[in-house]
Structure formats: C-alpha cells, structure tokens
Amino acid sequence: MLFLAYIIIILKDLSMSSPQKRVVIVEDEKDAAEMFAEMMRVSGYKVTKIFSSTPAIGIIAAENPDVVILDVMMPDISGLEVLRYMRREPALKDTPVILVSAKSMPSDIKTGMDAGASRYLTKPVSFLDLKKAVDELVVRTPAL
C-alpha cells in the first residue's frame, strides 16, 4: 500500500510539469466510472464523466477531449453505436477512443476495433493497462 502511495505521488509530480490533457469517460456503472476517473486524475488528466450514452456525443463534441474511454454495454445506446457515430462526424472522427467491456471474446474485440476503436480493454481494467493506453494515444494525438 505504501508503494502504491509513493507511485501516486510521483505520478502527480510528473503530471504537474505539463498542461492537463482531457479525458471523457462514458460509463453507466458509477463505481467503474469513478475508478477510471481516479486512475486518470492520478495520472494528471482532467476528467469529465458521463453516465449515459445518450448525451455523450454532444458532451464529447463540446469538451473536445484528447481521449474518450467508452463502455461498450450501455443501457440506452451501445458504446459501439456512439463510436460509429463519432467516426462519421468530421469534428470527432479522429478522437482516440478506448473501448472497455466485460465482453472479451476475440469476435467482440474485432467488432470494437472494426467500429473504429483505438484500443479495446477488457474489464476488469488494470491501472497500468489503462494508463498505458491513454498515454500512448495522447502522445500520438497532435496538439491543436
């Protein structure tokens, strides 16, 4: 536990040296959304949480995030449909999207990647896997 606290302090110190990048999290399970949000905050990202996919497109467009973390299985509109819509919208088509899902079959992952996901992570998502995916996508995203 002390080791984890030490890592968190180091990550916070490192994150203060550069402007905050923005992450939007679309996740209907509040505990999972908060866990992802805390992972990103500790890593130095500014976080917006959305608990329903219905308003997600409008909020994502308004926020213009560096990365979107999007749950696949949502109660209203599936994360895959949100992603497909984003890929058709000129202002959102290049926004990196990390799909997260309990669906872990190769066919599920292929469907997500074919829909335009930048990464596909299966739940439970580890801190290191999520941080690595977000960091890699932010580095590849050109600054505006």
N, C-alpha and C positions, 0 to 999 in steps of 0.2 A: 504494500500500500504506500509506503514511504517512497519507494522507487517511482511509482506512478505519479505521485505528487511532484516529485523532482522533475519528471518529464514534462508535466503540465507547466511548471514554472519556466522551464527552458523554452517550451513552445510559445508561451506568452511573450517572453522576452524577444524571441526571434520575430514574432509577428508584429511587434511594435515598430520595427525598423522599416516597414513598407506600408503603402496605403492599403486599406482594407479592401479585399475583394468581396463581392456579394454572392451569396448562395441562397437560392429559393428552395425550400423543402415542401413538397406536396405529399402529405401522408395523413390518412384519416385516423390512424391509431395515435392518439395523443402521446402516449408513453414513448412510442417509437419516434415520433416527430421530435419530442423533447430530447431524446437520446442523440439523434442525428444532429440536432441543433447545438447541443452542448459539445459534441465532438468537433463541430465546425467552429464554434466560438473559441474553444480552447486552442484551436489551430490558427486563430487570428482572422477568421472570416466574419463578415457582417451577415446576419441570418434573418430571413423572412420565412415564417411558417404559414402554410395554407393547409387547412384540414379537410378541404373538399375540392374535388377536381373541377366542379362547375365554374367557380370564379378564377381558376388557375391561369387560364390564358391571359385574361385581362391584367391580372396582377403581375404575371411574368413579363408581359409587354411593358407595363409601367415601371417595373423595377429594373429591367434590362440587366439581369444578373450575369455573372461570369460563368456560373454553373447552376443547373437545376438537378435536384435529387428528387426523383419521381417514383412513387409507389405504383406498381402495376395494377394491383387489385384494389380498386376504389369502389365505394358503393354507388356512386352516381355515374360518372363517365370513367371508363377504364383509363389507366395511365397510358396504355398503348394508343388509345384514341387521342388523348391530349398530345402525345408525342407526334402522332401522324399529322395532327392539325398544325403543330409548331413547325414541322418540316415543310408544310405548304405555305406558311406565312413568311414573306420576304424579311421582315424585321426579326423573326425568331428562328429562321431555318438553320442558322449557323451556331445557335446557342448550344453548348455542350449539355447533354442530358445523361445522367446516370440513373438507369432503372434499378429499382430494388424490389425484390419479390421473394416470397417463400417458394414460388414455382422454380424448381431447379433442374427440370428435365432439359436435355440438350435441345429438344424442339421448342421449349419455352424461351430459352436463351436465344436461339436462332430467330424466333419470331420477334423478340425485342430488338435484336441487332438489325434485322431486316426493316423494322419500322423506323430506324434511324437513331437508335441509342448509341451514345459514345462509349458507354460501358454498361455492363449488366452485373449486378452484385446480388448474391442470394442471401436471404435472411437466415440466421442472424448475421448481421454485418459487423465485422470487427472494426475497431477504431483505425487500426493501421491500414486495412484494405480501403476503407472509405477515404481516409486522408490521402493515401497514395493516389487513388483515382482522381480525387478533386484537384490535388496539387498538379498532377500531370496535365489535366485538362486546362487548368488556369494558365500554366506555363505556355501551352500551345495556343491559347487564345490571344490574338494581338490586342494591345491596348488601344482604346479609342482616342 
